[in-house]
């Protein structure tokens, strides 16, 4: 099942996540953090804790 993710810019333009990825960044990992989980964008990259990358180990 394919899922489409969308982002609305502050100007109100809606675009797909793939448009944003192609335009702005390279994906290094993808994790499903659940719907409406604002904690994943709670801080900027420069504000992440020092042990952030160590906490990325995903358990299944």
URDA-V871454 format. One line per field, one symbol per residue. ss: DSSP state (~ for helix, > for strand, _ for the rest). psi: psi as a letter, one per 40 degrees, with the letter a starting at -180 (. if undefined). burial: # if it has 24 or more other C-alpha atoms within 12 Angstrom, else .. Layout:
ss=???
psi=???
burial=???
This chain:
ss=_____>>>_____>>>~~~~~~~~_____________~~~~___~~~_____~~~~____
psi=hihhhihhideehhiiddddddddihhdihhheiifgedefeiideeiidedddeehhh.
burial=............................................................
